[in-house]
Amino acid sequence: MFGNKIITFGIIVAIIVVFITGCDGQASIVDEPGPYDQIAQCLTEKGAVLYQTSWCPHCKNQKEAFGGSLKYINLVDCDEERVACQEAGIEGYPAWIINGKQYLGGRSPEALAKIADCL
């Protein structure tokens, strides 16, 4: 009976440790070099901004297209920063502002690089 309590306690501790450390695989994605690091960094240097929301499936696809390189992209969540999106004149999601012009819809990193003259 005492042994079962120790095992149960050990399992509970293990679950808590996994929950606290967030062992969901996301940390390794962020730490690894992304496939579009140079493009993403260039877009940021040129002032490009991706306006998006957490609920938008096209926004999710756009962010996934950059993989680990997304960490270099200037992101604005329009649910959290409504005023910034209104001031930028965002008409839909995802939307990129590059060189003062709005580009609606998802685009490949290469297409965005061409628009921003990052190639």
VMD Tcl script that draws the C-alpha trace (Angstrom):
set ca {
  {0.00 0.00 0.00}
  {2.83 2.41 0.87}
  {4.58 1.45 -2.38}
  {1.48 2.32 -4.42}
  {1.39 5.78 -2.82}
  {5.04 6.37 -3.77}
  {4.38 5.31 -7.36}
  {1.29 7.51 -7.55}
  {3.23 10.43 -6.08}
  {6.04 9.87 -8.61}
  {3.59 9.88 -11.52}
  {1.97 13.09 -10.27}
  {5.37 14.77 -9.93}
  {6.33 13.66 -13.46}
  {3.10 15.08 -14.89}
  {3.66 18.38 -13.09}
  {7.25 18.60 -14.37}
  {6.12 17.96 -17.96}
  {3.36 20.56 -17.61}
  {5.68 23.21 -16.12}
  {8.50 22.70 -18.61}
  {6.06 22.64 -21.52}
  {7.37 19.51 -23.19}
  {5.26 19.94 -26.30}
  {8.08 20.17 -28.84}
  {7.64 23.90 -29.47}
  {10.84 25.03 -27.75}
  {13.06 23.05 -30.09}
  {11.36 24.58 -33.15}
  {12.03 28.11 -31.92}
  {15.69 27.40 -31.09}
  {16.60 25.77 -34.40}
  {17.59 27.86 -37.43}
  {14.62 28.37 -39.70}
  {14.56 27.77 -43.44}
  {13.85 31.43 -44.19}
  {15.94 33.23 -41.57}
  {17.62 35.53 -44.11}
  {14.34 36.45 -45.80}
  {12.58 37.00 -42.47}
  {15.43 39.17 -41.18}
  {15.46 41.20 -44.39}
  {11.69 41.72 -44.23}
  {12.06 43.00 -40.68}
  {14.96 45.27 -41.62}
  {12.82 46.72 -44.42}
  {10.00 47.40 -41.93}
  {7.56 44.74 -43.17}
  {4.81 43.83 -40.71}
  {2.44 40.86 -40.69}
  {-1.01 41.75 -39.32}
  {-2.91 38.66 -38.23}
  {-5.22 37.08 -35.66}
  {-4.99 33.89 -33.67}
  {-8.31 32.53 -35.01}
  {-7.58 33.04 -38.73}
  {-6.63 29.79 -40.53}
  {-4.94 31.69 -43.38}
  {-2.84 33.55 -40.80}
  {-1.84 30.24 -39.27}
  {-0.78 28.95 -42.69}
  {1.18 32.16 -43.34}
  {3.05 31.82 -40.05}
  {3.70 28.10 -40.63}
  {5.20 28.92 -44.04}
  {8.09 30.63 -42.23}
  {8.66 27.76 -39.79}
  {11.31 28.61 -37.19}
  {12.12 31.80 -39.09}
  {8.87 33.35 -37.85}
  {10.76 34.57 -34.79}
  {12.28 37.32 -36.98}
  {8.97 38.57 -38.40}
  {7.26 41.66 -36.99}
  {3.82 40.37 -35.99}
  {0.80 42.36 -34.91}
  {-2.16 40.45 -33.45}
  {-5.19 42.49 -34.45}
  {-7.30 41.00 -31.66}
  {-4.86 42.35 -29.08}
  {-3.81 45.52 -30.92}
  {-7.02 46.69 -32.59}
  {-6.03 50.36 -32.68}
  {-2.73 49.62 -34.44}
  {-4.57 47.56 -37.06}
  {-7.21 50.26 -37.56}
  {-4.51 52.92 -37.92}
  {-2.71 50.74 -40.48}
  {-5.97 50.39 -42.43}
  {-5.98 46.59 -42.27}
  {-8.82 45.28 -44.44}
  {-8.45 41.51 -43.89}
  {-6.15 38.80 -42.60}
  {-3.39 38.01 -43.05}
  {-2.17 41.36 -44.28}
  {1.38 42.49 -44.89}
  {2.46 46.11 -44.94}
  {5.62 46.36 -47.03}
  {7.03 49.69 -48.19}
  {3.78 51.41 -47.16}
  {1.58 49.15 -49.32}
  {-0.90 46.57 -48.02}
  {-0.80 43.02 -49.39}
  {-3.80 40.87 -48.41}
  {-3.66 37.11 -48.15}
  {-0.94 34.60 -47.53}
  {2.17 34.66 -49.68}
  {5.25 32.50 -49.89}
  {8.40 33.78 -48.18}
  {10.02 34.03 -51.61}
  {7.15 36.17 -52.97}
  {7.39 38.47 -49.95}
  {11.15 38.71 -50.42}
  {10.61 39.79 -54.01}
  {8.07 42.45 -52.99}
  {10.46 43.81 -50.35}
  {13.50 43.56 -52.62}
  {15.19 41.06 -50.33}
  {16.47 38.68 -53.02}
}
mol new
graphics top color blue
foreach p $ca { graphics top sphere $p radius 0.5 }
foreach p [lrange $ca 0 end-1] q [lrange $ca 1 end] { graphics top cylinder $p $q radius 0.2 }
display resetview
